[in-house]
Amino acid sequence: MRGVYTVSGANITVANAAVTLVFINPAATYGLRILRCWVSQAANATSAQQRVQLNTQVTAFPTLTSATPSKSSIIDPVSGIVGGTAGAAGTAGINASAEGAGTKTVLFSDSFNVLNGWLWVPTPSEVIVLNAGAAAGFGLHFPAAPTTLTGWNFGVTYEELV
């Protein structure tokens, strides 16, 4: 293990009807173990259901806003993943403006009430692992447009594997 890192967005206006909120593509040298994913919304006081998915996607990847992973511990090295806008290997981004034509494979699908938010913390046997140099990246995705596009908070916490 190299370290634990988070890619997140706070108080974001989602850019697209169906949108990838976070996309992380493993580098050639480090695999990823997905430890936690979350979504919440702060701009709405009205109860509404929202679909959410965890998926992998192969080329062509989403067009994203660059997001640099943050360290969970001050002693961890800088992540092997850097911010990027094209979903390329070794990059991470948030809030896709275009989804890309690559096939999405749904790993986990759920729904939540926007007043409560959504949290996914897998048991050890449920963790998602992407190998180094994988042909697919990992996405936290809304498969349907939310009723309110503003005020979204979301993120993915992952561990880098050597």
N, C-alpha and C positions, 0 to 999 in steps of 0.2 A: 504494500500500500504506500502510495506517495502522499496523499492528503485528501481532505474532504472540502468540496467547493460548492458554491451556489450560484446559479444564474437566475436572476429575478427581475421583475418589473413592479413598480409601485405607482399607483394612481394613474394608470395608463388608459388612454382612449384607444380601444382596439381598432385596428385599421381596416378590417375586412369583415364581410358577413360571416363566413366560416373561417376561422383564423387559427394558425399555429401560434400559441402564446410563447413557448420556449422551444428552441431546436438546438440540440447539441450533437455534433458529429465527432466520433472518437478520432484521435490522432493516430498516426502509424505506430507510435511507440507505447501508447498507454490505452488499456481497456477502461471501460467505465462500469461501475455498479450503481444503479439508480437507487437512492435511499429514501427519498421523500419528494412528493409533489403536492402543491397546494394552489388553490384559487379562492379569492374572495372579492367582494364588490362593495364599494363604499358610497356609491352615488344614488342608491335606490332604496326606498323604504317600502316598496311593494313586493309582495311575495311572487316569485316566478321560478319555474324550474329551468335548469340549464343542463344540456348534455356536455360531457367532457370525455376525452379519450386520451390514452397513452398509446403511441404508435411508433413504428419505424417507417422511414421513408427513404427510398432509393432515388438516384438522380432522375429527373431534375428536382433540386431541392427548393424550399421556399426562399423568397426574397425577404430579408429580415432587417431589423435595426440591430446594429452591432451591440453586443453585451459582453463585457469582460467578466469572467467568473471571479467571485470573491472567496478568499480563504476563510475556512471555519475556525482555524487556529493560527495564531501568530507564528508558530514554529513551522507550519507547513511551507513547502516551497511554492513558488508561483505555479499556477496551473499550467499543464501542458496544452490546454485549450485556450485560445485567444478569441477576442471578439471578431466577428465577421458578418458580412451581409449576404453571402451567397450560399451558406450551408455547407461549405467545403469541409473536407477532412481537417480536424484539429481546430474547428471554430464553433462559436456559439452565438446565437442571436435571439431576439424576442420580437413579438408583435409583427408577424408576417404581413406584408402588403400584397403579396402574391404567393399562392400556394405551391407553384411549380407542378409539373406534369408527372413527377415521380409517383410510383405506386405507394400508397400508405397501407401498412399492415397493422390492424388494430390488435394491440396486446391486452388492453383492458378498457372497458367502456362502462360509464356510470352516468348518473344524473344527480344533481343537488339543487337545493333551494338557495337562491342567491342571498337570502337573509342570513343563512347559516354558514355559507362557504363550504369548501371541499378540501379534504386532507386525505392523502394516500400514503400510508407508511406500511410497507410490505413486511410480512413475517420473513424470516431468513429463507424459507423455501420459495417465496414469491418474488424475491428481488429480480430485477431485470439487469442482465449483464450484456454489454456489447464488447466484442473483442477489439483489440487494437487493429487499426486499419480496416474496420468493418466497412462493407459496401453501403451500409444504411446508417442514417442518423436517428436519434431519438427525439420525439416530439410530444409536447403537452398541447392538446389541440381541442378547440371547440368545433365540432362537426356541424353545428347549426348556430346561426347568429343569435347573440344574446339580445334580450329586449332592450336593455340599456347598454350603450357602447362605452360609457365613461366610467371612471373610478375603479378600474380593475387592478388587483394585486395578485401576483402569481409567481411561482418559482419551482425550480427543480434543484435538489441537492444530490450530489453524486460523489462517489469515491473513485479516485484514479488508481488503477491496478497496474502493477509492473509485470 
